[in-house]
Amino acid sequence: MAIDRLNDPRAFRDFLDARLTNGGATLTLDEALGLWEHENQTGREREETLESIRRGLADVEAGRVMPAREAIAEIRRRHNLPELS
């Protein structure tokens, strides 16, 4: 059974080796995993990600945003969660 590239440990090792030898020694593990996932996205996944970013930017430009503290407080109220101290 074939392993797709995203879940292939050898392919990930080769990717890390290439990154580390090309100036990527300062990458954190989270950054390396993010790059790995990005490089292995399908065209459709990449387009969906870009569209989500575009919608978010449009919301910001249209003023459809609120401070994070207010958004979290609203979610807590909506779900009857206690306030954090």
C-alpha positions in Angstrom: 0.0 0.0 0.0 1.4 3.4 -1.0 1.8 6.2 1.6 0.8 9.6 0.5 3.7 12.1 0.8 2.2 14.1 3.6 2.2 11.0 5.9 5.5 9.6 4.6 8.2 9.8 7.4 11.0 9.3 4.9 9.7 12.2 2.8 9.5 14.4 5.9 13.0 13.4 6.9 14.3 14.4 3.5 12.4 17.6 3.7 13.9 18.4 7.1 17.4 17.5 5.9 17.0 19.9 2.9 15.7 22.7 5.1 18.5 22.3 7.7 21.3 22.3 5.1 19.8 25.4 3.4 19.8 27.8 6.3 16.7 26.5 8.1 18.6 25.5 11.3 16.7 28.2 13.2 13.3 26.8 12.3 11.1 25.7 15.2 9.4 22.3 14.9 6.0 24.1 14.5 7.4 26.2 11.7 8.8 23.1 10.0 5.5 21.2 10.3 3.6 24.3 9.0 6.0 24.5 5.9 5.6 20.7 5.4 1.8 20.9 5.4 1.8 24.0 3.2 4.1 22.3 0.6 1.9 19.2 0.5 -1.5 20.9 0.2 -3.5 20.2 -2.9 -4.3 23.0 -5.2 -7.9 23.0 -3.9 -6.8 23.2 -0.2 -4.4 26.0 -1.1 -7.3 27.9 -2.9 -9.6 27.3 0.1 -7.0 28.7 2.5 -6.5 31.8 0.3 -10.2 32.4 0.0 -10.5 32.2 3.8 -7.8 34.8 4.1 -9.5 37.0 1.6 -12.8 36.9 3.5 -11.0 37.8 6.7 -9.3 40.7 5.1 -12.6 41.9 3.6 -14.1 41.7 7.1 -11.4 43.8 8.5 -11.7 46.4 5.7 -15.5 46.6 6.2 -15.1 47.0 10.0 -16.7 43.6 10.8 -14.3 42.9 13.6 -14.2 43.2 17.4 -11.4 43.0 20.0 -10.5 39.4 21.0 -11.5 40.1 24.7 -15.0 41.1 23.6 -15.3 38.1 21.3 -14.3 35.7 24.0 -16.6 37.4 26.5 -19.5 37.0 24.1 -18.7 33.3 23.5 -18.6 32.8 27.3 -22.0 34.5 27.8 -23.6 32.6 24.9 -22.5 29.2 26.3 -22.9 30.1 30.0 -19.2 29.7 30.7 -17.6 31.2 33.8 -15.4 34.3 33.5 -11.7 33.7 34.0 -10.0 35.6 36.8 
